[in-house]
Amino acid sequence: MQNKTLTERVFHAVCFEGIALIITAPLFAWLMGRTVFQMGMLAIVLSTTAMLWNMIYNAIFDRLWPSNRVKRTAKVRIFHALGFEGGFILIGLTLVMITLGVSVKTAFIMEIGFFIFFLPYTYIYNLAYDSLRERFMKRRAKKVAMAFAENHDK
């Protein structure tokens, strides 16, 4: 399987964050008794930060555990999701406190809520993405092979 390009990493991150933003902004506004605007702004700040963290974390993860040498088992995917979310909790806690002007305790409770949402979301999203990517790459390789064969049959 080919390594991911920077363009693909950006695509992966934008799709991940875009879907999450559509779900989380209204949900957390309702849960926290805040306006959709407030939670939307927080979601955008967290989303932008998470996008950068996603690209950095996944580049490091793929370098240490390349998909062509390490099978992406459930255990590996759970390790991946826990590592990503654990790192982001540390970053997000500070951003929640600054953006909403809340205490460490309130920010931590919100982060737990985000974690409860994002842990399974991260697992499911990456499982689906990798599955779709593998199918796409196989189709692309098949088309290239067919085109190559056609050109050499002439």
C-alpha positions in Angstrom: 0.0 0.0 0.0 1.3 3.5 -0.9 2.3 6.0 1.7 0.0 8.9 2.1 0.9 12.2 0.5 0.6 15.6 2.2 -2.5 16.3 0.0 -4.1 13.1 1.2 -3.3 13.8 4.8 -5.0 17.2 4.4 -8.0 15.6 2.8 -8.2 13.0 5.6 -8.0 15.7 8.3 -10.5 18.1 6.7 -13.1 15.3 6.2 -12.5 14.0 9.8 -12.9 17.5 11.3 -15.8 18.6 9.0 -18.0 15.7 9.9 -17.2 16.0 13.6 -17.9 19.8 13.5 -21.4 19.2 12.0 -22.2 16.8 14.8 -20.5 18.4 17.8 -21.3 22.1 17.6 -25.1 21.8 18.0 -24.8 18.8 20.4 -22.4 20.5 22.8 -24.3 23.8 22.6 -27.4 22.0 23.8 -25.6 20.0 26.5 -23.7 23.0 27.9 -26.5 25.5 27.7 -24.3 27.7 25.5 -25.2 29.3 22.2 -24.5 27.5 19.0 -22.3 30.4 18.1 -20.1 30.0 21.2 -19.8 26.3 20.8 -19.4 26.7 17.1 -16.4 29.0 17.6 -14.9 26.7 20.2 -15.5 23.8 17.8 -13.7 25.7 15.0 -10.7 26.5 17.3 -10.6 22.9 18.5 -11.1 21.6 15.0 -8.3 23.7 13.5 -6.0 22.6 16.2 -7.1 19.0 16.0 -6.5 19.1 12.2 -2.9 20.1 12.7 -2.5 17.6 15.6 -4.1 14.9 13.4 -1.6 15.4 10.5 1.3 15.5 12.9 0.2 12.5 15.0 -0.7 10.4 12.0 2.6 11.2 10.2 4.5 10.1 13.3 2.2 7.0 13.8 2.6 6.0 10.2 6.4 6.4 10.3 6.7 4.3 13.5 4.1 1.7 12.5 3.8 1.8 8.6 0.7 0.1 7.2 2.8 -2.0 4.8 4.7 -3.6 7.8 2.1 -3.4 10.6 -1.4 -4.9 10.1 -4.0 -2.4 11.3 -5.7 -4.8 13.8 -8.3 -3.6 16.3 -5.6 -3.5 18.9 -3.4 -1.2 16.8 -6.4 1.0 15.9 -7.4 1.3 19.6 -3.8 2.2 20.5 -3.9 4.8 17.7 -7.2 6.3 18.8 -6.1 6.4 22.5 -2.8 8.1 21.7 -4.4 10.7 19.5 -7.2 11.6 21.9 -4.9 11.5 25.0 -2.5 14.0 23.3 -5.4 16.2 22.2 -7.0 16.3 25.7 -3.9 18.1 26.9 -4.1 20.6 24.1 -7.9 21.0 24.2 -8.1 21.6 27.9 -6.2 24.8 27.6 -8.1 25.9 24.6 -11.5 25.3 26.2 -10.5 27.3 29.3 -9.3 30.3 27.2 -12.1 30.3 24.7 -15.1 29.9 27.1 -13.4 31.4 30.2 -14.3 28.4 32.3 -12.5 26.8 35.2 -10.1 23.8 34.9 -12.9 21.6 36.3 -15.5 22.7 33.8 -13.0 22.5 30.9 -12.0 19.0 32.1 -15.6 17.9 32.2 -16.1 19.2 28.7 -13.0 17.5 27.5 -14.3 14.2 28.9 -17.5 14.8 26.9 -15.4 15.4 23.8 -13.3 12.3 24.5 -16.4 10.2 24.9 -17.6 11.4 21.5 -14.2 11.3 19.7 -12.8 8.1 20.9 -15.3 5.9 19.0 -15.6 8.5 16.2 -11.8 8.4 15.6 -11.8 4.6 15.5 -14.8 4.3 13.2 -13.7 7.1 10.9 -10.2 5.7 10.4 -11.5 2.2 9.9 -13.9 3.4 7.2 -11.3 5.7 5.6 -8.6 3.0 5.5 -11.1 0.5 4.0 -12.3 3.0 1.3 -8.7 4.0 0.6 -7.6 0.4 0.1 -10.5 -0.2 -2.3 -9.7 3.0 -4.2 -6.0 2.1 -4.4 -6.7 -1.4 -5.7 -9.1 -0.1 -8.4 -6.5 2.5 -9.3 -3.7 -0.1 -9.6 -6.0 -2.3 -11.6 -6.7 0.5 -14.1 -3.0 1.3 -14.4 -2.2 -2.4 -15.0 -5.0 -2.6 -17.7 -3.7 0.6 -19.4 -0.2 -0.7 -19.3 -1.3 -4.1 -20.8 -3.3 -2.3 -23.6 -0.3 -0.2 -24.5 1.9 -3.2 -24.7 -0.5 -5.3 -26.7 -0.4 -2.9 -29.7 
